[in-house]
Amino acid sequence: MAGELTMRILGIESSCDETGIAIYDDEKGLLAHQLYSQVKVHADYGGVVPELASRDHVRKTLPLIDAAFAQAGCGPEDLDGIAYTAGPGLVGALLVGTSIGRSLAYGWDIPAVAVHHMEGHLLAPMLEENVPEFPFIALLVSGGHTMMVKVAGIGQYEVLGESVDDAAGEAFDKTAKLLGLDYPGGPRLAKMAEQGVAKRFVFPRPMTDKPGLDFSFSGLKTAASIAIRENDSDEQTKADIAHAFQTAVIDTLVIKCKRALKQTGIKRLVIAGGVSANTQLRLQLERVMQGMKGEVFYPRTEFCTDNGAMIAYAGMQRLKAGQFASLDMKTKPRWPIDSLEAI
């Protein structure tokens, strides 16, 4: 270890279509943050192609690690450990980050730690100045996951509800495709919705009429596809459908958040994951939390989507608790968050 009290960690994120590298110091905070997004690679296909994602991670990971060292003004000798995403995600993409992270740690004779991708998202608000205290309710909304988690401490996670079919971000992307928008559709649909007229179309708020905190978004996507098929394809109609779709998704998420907060009696809400960058969702949740005399926390926009900083931070907490990865290179494409060890 470089120092008894301070710790400096290299974080590697490669679970999907972003290569994220960061160096985090527990005293000085974030020293370097490098990100390469593969959006252009996958845009022609309308979604992430796993094999192409893996190859791009192979090409980009080491140059980005070099760039992170240059940005932080330090080298391998200053590191106390390496954290890499071991799951959940695309197995080929995960293997790239895992094998590079585990090998470098072995070569540099420092510990390595395998990080859960969603734990990274869940702890991303800890990188901000206004840090939420435990316990809190976390709404994790991204292209691959939608879940409501009660967080009592690091590793103390209780999944209160999750999507039974499409994730919220996935439904955004699929509906955007039906509207003729390019990948990634979520942010483009949100932009189109700004021009939409409210209440011209009204879509269902799935699973809000029954108790529980599970989500379902595939029926909402079907409702949007029927509206697209049965109406004119002029730009205003498309914008109105986008508005109705976004409103339905956000209303559903907000209703479920209110329900989770009331059910648990907790007054702190954390939102994280790619969809948490959605401006309307943030506004609605802020309004709700004011009404409930609670507080909402979220990471800055660049840390909503996949990044190395959240992995470095989560890895640091695990390393401090004495948790290290063994020398084998195991990835877990499916990895329930409530199976993690508490620290």
N, C-alpha and C positions, 0 to 999 in steps of 0.2 A: 504493500500500500504506500502511495506517495506521501500521505499524511495521516496521522492518527485521527484527526478530527474532521478534516475536510475530505470530500470525495468527489471525484470527477469521472463522469461516465460517458461513453460513446453509445448512442442509440441508433439502431438500424431497423427501419420499417420497410418491409417489402411484401406485404400480404396480398396486395391486389395490383392496382395500376399506378401506384406512386412509389417512387424510391425516395425515402426520407432519411436523412442523416442529421444527427445533432450531437452537440457536446454540452452536457449540463454539469454545473458545479454547484454543490449544495450551499456554498457561501456566496458565490458571485452570480448565481443563476445561470441563465442560458448564454453560453459563450459562442455557439455557432448553430446555424439552422440552414440546411441545404435541402432543396426539394426538386425533384424532376418528375413532372407529370407526363404520363404517356397518352394523354387525351388524343393527340393527333394520330398516334399509331393505331388506336382502336376506332376512331371516328368513322372510317370507311365501312366498318363492319357493324356499326350501330350498337356496340357493346364490347365488353372486355374479352379479348381472345387469350385464354390462359397461356398458351405456348409462346405467343408474342410477348406477353407480359414478362414471363420468366427470362426470355432472351434479353429483353431490355434491362431488366434488373442486373443481369450478368455484366452487361456493357457499362452500366452507370454507377454501380455501387462503389467500386474502388476510387474512380475519379472524384466522386462526391465526398468520400472520406478524406481524400487529400485536400479538397476545397474547404472542408470543415476545419481541418487542422490549420490551414492557412488563415482562415477567418478568425479562429480562436487564438492564434499565435502560440500554439503549443504542439506537442508531438506525442507519439505513443508512450514515451517514457513518463508523461504527465498523467496518464490514465490510471484509474483504480479498478476499472472493470468495463465490460462491454455488455450491453443489453440488446437482444434481438427479438423480433416478433416470431413466435413459434406457432401461432394459430390464434383464432380460426382464420381461414382464408384459402387462397388457391394453393394447392400443395406444391406445385413447381416453384411458384413465386416465393413461398415460405422457405423452401429448401435453399434458395439462393442466399437469402439473408442469414439463415441459420448456419449454413456451411461457412460463409465468409466470416460471420461474427464469431462462431465457435473456433475456427482455425486461427484467426488473428489473435484471439485471447490466448490460445495455446502457445502460439509463436511468441507473443509478447509477455508470456508468463503472468497473466492477470486473470482474475475470475470472470466467468461469463454467466449470464442469467437469461433464461427464456421467459419472455413476457407475453401475457394474454392481450391480444389486440384490443378487445373491448375494455379491459381494465385500463389500458392506455387512454382510451377515449374518456372513460369515466373519471380519470384523475387529471385530464387536461386542464380543467379550470384551476387546478393547484398551481399552474404556471403563471397565473395572473396575480395582481397585487391584492385584489379582494378575494381571499381564499375562503371557501365554504367550510364550516365546522361540521364534524360528524355529530349525529346522524343526518343524512339527507336522502331525498328521493332523487334518483337519476333517470331521466328519459334519454335513452340512447337511440338516436334515429339516424340511420345511414342507408346507403344503397343496398347493403346486405343484411342489416339487422334493424329491428324495432323492438325494444324491450323496456320495461319499467322495472327498476331495481331499487330495493331498499338497501342503503349502504350504512352499516353501523361502524365500519372502520375498514382499513385496507385489508382486502381478502375476506371481509365479512359481508357477503352479498346474498340477498334473498331476492330471487326473480319473482316479481309480483304478477307479471304478465308479459306476453310477447306475441309477435305476429304469428298467426296460424297459417298464413300463406305468403303473399308478397310483403317485403319490407316497404316502408313509406317511400324511401328514395327510389326503390325499384319501380313502384307504381308511378312515381313522377316521371322516371325515364321512359317507361313503356307508353304512358299517356302522351308524353311529348313526341314520341315517335309517331303515334297515331295522328298527331296534329302537324306532322311533317317537319318537326324540328330535329336538328342534328344532335348527336351524342356529345357531351352529357346533357340530357334533356332537362334535368331538374332546374338548374339556374335559368335556362332559356324559357322554360314554361313559366317560372316565377316572373320573369321580365315581361312576357306576353300578357300575363294576368293583370299587370298594372294598367293596361289599356281596356280591360274588360268592364262590362256593365254588370253591377251586382244584381242578383236575383232573377236575371233573365232565364238562367238554368239553375235548378236546385238538385243537387245530388244527395244520396243518402249519407248518413253518418254511421258507418258500419259498426255493429256490435255495441252501440251506446244504449240501445233499448233493453239490454239484458245486463244483469250484474256481472262483475268481474273486470279484470284489467287486461284481457287479451285483445289483440288487434287483428283486423282483417282488411286488406286493401284491394284484393283482386276484384271484388264485386263493384267497387267504386270505379276501377279501370274499365270494367264492362259497361257501366252506366255512361261513362264518358265516350266509349267507342260507339254506343248506340246513338248518342246525341250527335256525334260527328257524322255518322252515316245518314241520319235522318234530316240533317240541316244543310244549308248552303255552306260552301267552303270559302266564303269571303273572310278577310282578315278580322273583321269585327266579331263575326260569329265565333271564329277560333279563339279570339281573346276572351270572349264571354264564357266559352266552355272552359278555358284554362283558369279563369277567375273562379268559376263554380267548383272546379276540381280542387284547386288549391285551398279554397275556403272550407270545403268538406274535409280534407285531410287535416288542416289545422284545427278546425272545430273538434274533430274526433280526438286528436292528440291532447287538446286542452281539456276536454271533458274527462278523459282518462287520468290526466294529471291531477285535476281537482279531486277526483274520486280517490286516487292513491293517497293524496295528502290528507284528506278527511279520514280515510280508513286507518291511517297510521298515526295521525295527530302531529306529523312533522311539518315544520313551517319553512323548510329550505328545499329548493328544487334546483337540480343541476340539469342542464340540457347539453348534450354533446353528440358528436357524429356529424357527418356532412350536411344533413338536413337542418341541423341547429343553426346553420348560417342564414337560414331563411328569415328575412326581415319581418315579414308578417307574423310568423310564429313567435319570434322574440317579443314583438309588440303586444300580442295577445296574452302571452304568458306573464309579461310584466304587469299588465292590467289586472290579470287574475290574482297574482301574488300580492299586489297592492290591496286588493279587496279582501284578501285573506290575512292581511297584515304579516305577510311572509316575505321571503327574498328569493330571487332567481339568479343563478350564476351560469355563465357560459364562457367558453374559451374565446380568445380573439379569433377573427375569421379564418386566418391561415392555420389555426390549430383545431378548427372544426373538422376539416378533412384530414386524411391520413398524413402523419408527419413523424419525424424521428424524435422530436422533443418530448412528446408524451411517452414514448417508449423508454427514452433515457431516464425520465422522471420516475416512471413506474418501476423500471429496473433498479434504480437507486434504492427505492424503498425496500425492495426484495433483497438486494445485496446487503443492506444495512441490517436486515433481520437474519443474515447468515444463510440465505438461500442461494445455492449455486447450481448451474447446469452441469450435469455429468459430461464426460467426453463424447458420448454418442450424440448423433445429430438427429434428434427426434422432432418431428413437426406434428401438430395436431390440427388438421383441417377443420375438424369439429371438436369443440372444447367448451363444455358448459361453464359459464362464468361462476356459477355457484359451487363448482367443484374445487375452486382455488383454496389454497391454505391461508388461514388468517395470520396476520403478523401483529 
